[in-house]
Amino acid sequence: MKAMPGWLLQDARYQPRQDKDAFVDRSILRFLSVLSKGRARSGRIQGHGHTEPLVKVLSIIVVALLVSLTRSPAFLVLTATGLLVSLAFQEARLIARVLKTSLAVAVFTVLILLPSVFWGRGSAAVMITVKVFLSVAFVKLVSATADWASISGAFKRLGAPDLFILVFDIALKYITLLGEFALSMLYALKLRSVGRNTGKTASLGGIAGTLFLKSKEMAEDMYGAMECRGFTGEYRAAGRLRLRWRDGMVCGATGLLIALFFLTRAR
């Protein structure tokens, strides 16, 4: 009877070299943050405490137009006061998101307009920065509190072209679908990576290529489903337009802002 080989009696202790996977972790967290926003708003049901999306869209268009046209610092101060009042009724997490995005865009605007300060145009640079901050803050507030599907209906009631609504609606939905698929591939990459991975770029390229092929396949499936269901490219606004006391308050505030625009302009 032959004796067992020595290498069979030795303990197999495989200790792979450690590797940094911070890039994968950051990508997963980024996808999770985007998907959490999409999931939270894709299934929201309009209740009695919500403002009509059409009123929100009209108000934000009017506010952005007035802020961009005004030359009065007093009007900008009054608009900023209205923004603070609107943010006071929101959750702390939503306020932080609105201010974070608005301040980031404002800082970028300052960097772009910094050369004009040296040419004696400091007041104009300050006005433009404040206008950008207010416009982005209002848009971010509306986008964070509105349902994505209801925004499409609001655009339809405003008479937007069906092609624009189709691209807008499909883009929002496929961001969520493709994001979930990319998130699953990142999880698979993280679980199957053992030891040091010297080809992180190749792995990322593989994920991007697979995501592109998946998007092409889903687009073809969606086109076939539209043909089978007789979709002609025409959108219809679902449900009736129901205005409540909140909508009246928003319309009143918008009307007051219009009056203040002309009063401060006359001065």
Buried (B, 14 or more C-beta within 10 A) or exposed (E): EEEEEEEEEEEEEEEEEEEEBEEBEEBBEEBEEBBEBBEEBEEBEBEEEBBBBBBBBBBBEBBBEBBEEBEBEEBBEBBBEBBEEBBEEBEEEBBEBBBEBBEEBBEEBBEEBEEBBEEEBEEBBBBBBBBBBBBBBBBBBBBBBBBBBBBBBBBBBEEBEBEEBBEBBEEBBBBBBBBEBBBEBBEEBEEEBEEEBEEBEEBBEEBEEEBEEBBEEBEEEBEEEEEEEEEEEEBEBEEEEEEEEBBEEBBEBBEEBBEBBEEBEEE
